[in-house]
Amino acid sequence: MTLCLQSFAGLCAPTFYGEDFIRFGASWEEGGERWQELAGATPGPAEAKPYMKQLEALELRDGPYADGLAEPLAALGRYYRRQGEYQEAVNLYRRAMHVVRINDGLYSDRQIPLLRELLVSYREAGDLKSLDQRYDYFFRLYGGGQPPFTELRLRAAQEYFRWQREALRRDVGKNSRRLLDLINANEELLLGLQQDVEVDYLWRREMAFSQLKNLYLLLQRHSPLLQESQVLTASQYMGAKPAVAELEEQRMNSLLRSAPAKGADLLKQLMSAARMRGPAEHASVELALGDWYLWCGSKQRSSEAYAAVVAELQGAGESGLLEQWLGTPVELPDNGVFWVPQLIGVDEGPVVRASYDVSSRGRLSQLQTTLISGSEDTSLNSFRRKLSAVLFRPRWVNGEPEAVTGLQRDYQILN
């Protein structure tokens, strides 16, 4: 297990792909765009007056909490959100949700589209603190990861865990405590799902991969802290902080030491269930295991996992998936866990064309770069240094990893 921690402390630590740049046009569900798309699926009205008149008429006739008020309130919220008047939109969405709760009860499903649009309003306004607080409410409202594990509760937990990772990437308060709480909540949910035979496999998969992303973040953000603590004497290390901080740091260090094994065990357990879903699904989990081993510095185990993927897909006649997954080098991790999508109003970063080779061990060399778009004053030194340290899933041919020369890809630098 020391391989992983040493690799992050050493000079050859891989770049956290997605943090500073991505392949041009790349995106992952980890960015939360699905929820933004759902919130934008209902078009807003072209003007506000008809809905204001409707509101006035309903209030006069049925009072301030009439059930019919929710729809025009939401429509007005969409109108003001699209006008960029976010505070007005927030007030309207919150009032619409209040009306729904009064008429349908605290856990009404009718709140979901309203809550989505409210969250998007906070995001578009750049009010990440309020967005964070609303996600906490959202998670509590829909069960807090506790049974019964309905589709609604599991979707809420999935989105809440995703936001917690985004909040960590954006440095929205809480820091290490947030990550500890996230890992614990995700683990509790996974244990609950194991005991509920009625829960579909796909949800077990979603929550297992969610926890794997949490472990990627853990190793990114805190491995250097572990290395530092190891070189201090016991009295220096334990005596420098209050008891609560000591306990939290001990928990963090324990998690760090066990993270490589935890991630591998998580995927191995999932593979047992994935086998029942067919070779393609089983191979997809083994591919993630190979990526995890490679990220954690265990090249032999990663090669064994990738070779198993090749054999399984070839045996199943899945040549298309084999080419997609292992036919060309892939930047790791390929799950968006370090990606920070640009907020609205932030200018897109420059685009750089890079040419390079990738070895059979997943390392880049012979890098050349050209600025495609952006200011001519843009310095590419940092980009070159970080791209050179990206870890790649290597190409596999005839059951063996193979070097690739002359790759050319465009990358967008993130502002």
Buried (B, 14 or more C-beta within 10 A) or exposed (E): BEEBBBBBBEEEBBBBBBBBBBBBEBEBEBBBEEBBEBBBEEEBBEEBEEBEEBBEEBBEEEEEBBBBBBBBBBBBBBBBBBEEBBEBBBBBBBBBBBBBBBBBEEEBEBBBBBBBBBBBBBBBBBBBEBBBEBBEEBBEBBBBBEEEBEEEBBBBBBBBBBBBBBBBBBEBEBEBEBBBEBBEBBBEBBEBBEEEEEBEBEBBBBBBBBBBBBBBBBBBBBBEBBBEBEEEEEEEBBEEEEEEEBEBBEBBBEBBBEBBEBBBEBBEBBBEBBEEBEBBBBBBBBBBBBBBBBBBBBBEBBBBBBBBBBBBBBEBEBEEBBEEBBBBBBBBBBBBBBBBBEEEEEEEBBBBBBBBBBBBBBBBEEBEBEBEBBEEEEEBEEBBEBBBBBBBBBBBEEEEBBBBEEBEBBBBBBE
